[in-house]
Amino acid sequence: MYDVIIIGGGPAGLTAALYALRAEKSVVVIEKLGLGGQIALSGEVENFPGTMKMSGAEFAENLAAQVDALGGRIEYEEVVEIIDGNPKTVVTDLDRYEGRSVIIATGVKNRRLGAEGEDELIGKGISFCAVCDGSFYKNRIVAVIGGGNTAVEDAIYLSDIAQKVYLIHRRNEFRAENRLVRALKSKSNIELVLETTVEKFVAEEGLKSINLVNVNTGEKRTIDVDGAFVAVGQIPQCEIFRDIITLNEGGYVAADENCRTNLEGVFVAGDCRNKTVRQLTTAVGDGSVAALAAIDYLGG
Ligand SMILES: Cc1cc2nc3c(=O)[nH]c(=O)nc-3n(C[C@H](O)[C@H](O)[C@H](O)COP(=O)(O)OP(=O)(O)OC[C@H]3O[C@@H](n4cnc5c(N)ncnc54)[C@H](O)[C@@H]3O)c2cc1C
């Protein structure tokens, strides 16, 4: 029996483990893939306070080492269910764990386009986060792919940094709010490439160009770019909890400001929770808040 069972070994889950272990709680982190979560895919992180530059993998390794040094147990299994009760039971594909409290930190998956070359270039020219990686492209040429609020906001944000921004969208109208579309159209260095999809990301020591195809005419075009930002949505990894945990419309776990869910003793941290900013800083912030809330719950 554990004091705290943490589901997900990304920045939020590992930070929660760190805080709970430092409070002398027994902890198990259950991770289905590799430690570090999404940040492990990032080539360079420059927006984490107190560090000029580090790779995402380095950040993940350091955080995992801190958890390990405090005696945290890590199991590589996939959680499939939480059963409420006293204690709570977390069921994985291989085992069952009993805990007095549970922290959900399962993060999100960025929706991919499925275009050729995409998987290989993630973190090497293809990014999902303009705020994180935009500054790498000062005075260079970038493309944003998508048509919703995030894509339009990303294009506007990048237009102040990059020399030129292509905004590639498969329809001829944006789903983004009108005010954003107006702001977009006022930017002279953004070229709209509408009714167009990405066929292939071409690599040459990083991203070199993108092969595009017009959805109506089939006409092909290649644009040379230094970076591409895919903004076609995120998928929260929370569906398995739907039966007992309240999710919001988008499928994210609903929680209060102390990361408490509707179920007593179950907390949530990081990108999988309802909030507007999904970054490394907010993930580790949530991890600490959720762990302290769990510690308070255990004490009570
Ligand atoms: C390529 C890339 C670059 C980025 N660069 C930056 C950056 O420079 N700066 C910045 O601030 N942010 C950056 N981000 C965003 C940042 O990585 C995320 O905000 C952060 O990782 C969120 O942490 P998290 O722990 O909430 O979730 P995640 O990192 O998504 O971790 C969740 C973990 O839970 C595991 N998991 C999910 N479901 C289960 C299950 N059922 N059972 C067991 N384990 C499960 C997953 O395998 C994963 O390891 C980047 C993201 C990407 C993809």
The ligand as an SDF file (V2000), in Angstrom:
LIG
                    3D

 53 58  0  0  0  0  0  0  0  0999 V2000
    8.4580   18.4560  -28.7470 C   0  0  0  0  0  0  0  0  0  0  0  0
    8.0010   19.2500  -27.5370 C   0  0  0  0  0  0  0  0  0  0  0  0
    8.7750   20.3000  -27.0900 C   0  0  0  0  0  0  0  0  0  0  0  0
    8.3810   21.0480  -25.9920 C   0  0  0  0  0  0  0  0  0  0  0  0
    9.1670   22.0660  -25.5760 N   0  0  0  0  0  0  0  0  0  0  0  0
    8.8080   22.7940  -24.5130 C   0  0  0  0  0  0  0  0  0  0  0  0
    9.6230   23.8560  -24.0590 C   0  0  0  0  0  0  0  0  0  0  0  0
   10.6940   24.1400  -24.6130 O   0  0  0  0  0  0  0  0  0  0  0  0
    9.2080   24.5610  -22.9790 N   0  0  0  0  0  0  0  0  0  0  0  0
    8.0140   24.2960  -22.3350 C   0  0  0  0  0  0  0  0  0  0  0  0
    7.6890   24.9890  -21.3830 O   0  0  0  0  0  0  0  0  0  0  0  0
    7.2270   23.2830  -22.7340 N   0  0  0  0  0  0  0  0  0  0  0  0
    7.5870   22.5260  -23.8040 C   0  0  0  0  0  0  0  0  0  0  0  0
    6.7800   21.5190  -24.2290 N   0  0  0  0  0  0  0  0  0  0  0  0
    5.5490   21.2300  -23.4630 C   0  0  0  0  0  0  0  0  0  0  0  0
    5.9110   20.3950  -22.2000 C   0  0  0  0  0  0  0  0  0  0  0  0
    6.7210   19.2950  -22.5800 O   0  0  0  0  0  0  0  0  0  0  0  0
    4.6470   19.9020  -21.5220 C   0  0  0  0  0  0  0  0  0  0  0  0
    3.8860   21.0170  -21.1300 O   0  0  0  0  0  0  0  0  0  0  0  0
    4.9780   19.0340  -20.2930 C   0  0  0  0  0  0  0  0  0  0  0  0
    5.7520   17.9150  -20.6510 O   0  0  0  0  0  0  0  0  0  0  0  0
    3.7010   18.5350  -19.6220 C   0  0  0  0  0  0  0  0  0  0  0  0
    4.0650   17.6810  -18.5830 O   0  0  0  0  0  0  0  0  0  0  0  0
    3.0230   16.6060  -17.9770 P   0  0  0  0  0  0  0  0  0  0  0  0
    3.7860   15.8160  -16.9790 O   0  0  0  0  0  0  0  0  0  0  0  0
    1.7900   17.2660  -17.5850 O   0  0  0  0  0  0  0  0  0  0  0  0
    2.6100   15.6770  -19.2020 O   0  0  0  0  0  0  0  0  0  0  0  0
    3.4800   14.8000  -20.2080 P   0  0  0  0  0  0  0  0  0  0  0  0
    4.7950   15.3910  -20.4520 O   0  0  0  0  0  0  0  0  0  0  0  0
    2.5610   14.5630  -21.3610 O   0  0  0  0  0  0  0  0  0  0  0  0
    3.7050   13.4290  -19.4090 O   0  0  0  0  0  0  0  0  0  0  0  0
    2.6410   12.5370  -19.1740 C   0  0  0  0  0  0  0  0  0  0  0  0
    3.2160   11.1420  -18.9830 C   0  0  0  0  0  0  0  0  0  0  0  0
    2.1590   10.2540  -18.6100 O   0  0  0  0  0  0  0  0  0  0  0  0
    2.3320    9.0170  -19.2820 C   0  0  0  0  0  0  0  0  0  0  0  0
    1.0230    8.3630  -19.3800 N   0  0  0  0  0  0  0  0  0  0  0  0
   -0.0700    8.7710  -20.0900 C   0  0  0  0  0  0  0  0  0  0  0  0
   -1.0740    7.8940  -19.9180 N   0  0  0  0  0  0  0  0  0  0  0  0
   -0.6210    6.9180  -19.0820 C   0  0  0  0  0  0  0  0  0  0  0  0
   -1.2070    5.7340  -18.5470 C   0  0  0  0  0  0  0  0  0  0  0  0
   -2.4670    5.3630  -18.8240 N   0  0  0  0  0  0  0  0  0  0  0  0
   -0.4560    4.9440  -17.7290 N   0  0  0  0  0  0  0  0  0  0  0  0
    0.8270    5.2870  -17.4210 C   0  0  0  0  0  0  0  0  0  0  0  0
    1.4440    6.4010  -17.9160 N   0  0  0  0  0  0  0  0  0  0  0  0
    0.7150    7.2130  -18.7300 C   0  0  0  0  0  0  0  0  0  0  0  0
    2.8930    9.4210  -20.6370 C   0  0  0  0  0  0  0  0  0  0  0  0
    3.5760    8.3250  -21.2550 O   0  0  0  0  0  0  0  0  0  0  0  0
    3.8320   10.5590  -20.2570 C   0  0  0  0  0  0  0  0  0  0  0  0
    5.1350   10.1120  -19.9910 O   0  0  0  0  0  0  0  0  0  0  0  0
    7.1510   20.7390  -25.3250 C   0  0  0  0  0  0  0  0  0  0  0  0
    6.3640   19.6830  -25.7800 C   0  0  0  0  0  0  0  0  0  0  0  0
    6.7730   18.9330  -26.8740 C   0  0  0  0  0  0  0  0  0  0  0  0
    5.9140   17.7850  -27.3710 C   0  0  0  0  0  0  0  0  0  0  0  0
  1  2  1  0
  2  3  1  0
  2 52  2  0
  3  4  2  0
  4  5  1  0
  4 50  1  0
  5  6  2  0
  6  7  1  0
  6 13  1  0
  7  8  2  0
  7  9  1  0
  9 10  1  0
 10 11  2  0
 10 12  1  0
 12 13  2  0
 13 14  1  0
 14 15  1  0
 14 50  1  0
 15 16  1  0
 16 17  1  0
 16 18  1  0
 18 19  1  0
 18 20  1  0
 20 21  1  0
 20 22  1  0
 22 23  1  0
 23 24  1  0
 24 25  2  0
 24 26  1  0
 24 27  1  0
 27 28  1  0
 28 29  2  0
 28 30  1  0
 28 31  1  0
 31 32  1  0
 32 33  1  0
 33 34  1  0
 33 48  1  0
 34 35  1  0
 35 36  1  0
 35 46  1  0
 36 37  1  0
 36 45  1  0
 37 38  2  0
 38 39  1  0
 39 40  1  0
 39 45  2  0
 40 41  1  0
 40 42  2  0
 42 43  1  0
 43 44  2  0
 44 45  1  0
 46 47  1  0
 46 48  1  0
 48 49  1  0
 50 51  2  0
 51 52  1  0
 52 53  1  0
M  END
$$$$
